[in-house]
Every structure is written in C-alpha cells, then in structure tokens.
Amino acid sequence: MVDIAKSWQLQETYVDSFITQSYRFWKLSTNYLFFNV
C-alpha cells in the first residue's frame, strides 16, 4: 500500500514538472513569435 502511494506521489511530481516545463516552453514560444512578427 505504501509503495502504491509512493509511486503515485512520484508520478504526480513528474506530471507537475512536465506541465511546468510545457508552460515555460509555450511562454517562450509565444514571446519569440510575438517579438518576431
């Protein structure tokens, strides 16, 4: 039971970091496109 909770927490952290990275990439891309129109 503890292993399941631990793996779920690990997965949650991975997903959270993935979303953060995607948001940063999107923000950079938007700024790049905006300044290079």
Contact map, one row per residue, 1 for C-alpha under 8 A:
1111100000000000000000000000000000000
1111110000000000000000000000000000000
1111111000000000000000000000000000000
1111111100000000000000000000000000000
1111111110000000000000000000000000000
0111111111000000000000000000000000000
0011111111100000000000000000000000000
0001111111110000000000000000000000000
0000111111111000000000000000000000000
0000011111111100000000000000000000000
0000001111111110000000000000000000000
0000000111111111000000000000000000000
0000000011111111100000000000000000000
0000000001111111110000000000000000000
0000000000111111111000000000000000000
0000000000011111111100000000000000000
0000000000001111111110000000000000000
0000000000000111111111000000000000000
0000000000000011111111100000000000000
0000000000000001111111110000000000000
0000000000000000111111111000000000000
0000000000000000011111111100000000000
0000000000000000001111111110000000000
0000000000000000000111111111000000000
0000000000000000000011111111100000000
0000000000000000000001111111110000000
0000000000000000000000111111111000000
0000000000000000000000011111111100000
0000000000000000000000001111111110000
0000000000000000000000000111111111000
0000000000000000000000000011111111100
0000000000000000000000000001111111110
0000000000000000000000000000111111111
0000000000000000000000000000011111111
0000000000000000000000000000001111111
0000000000000000000000000000000111111
0000000000000000000000000000000011111
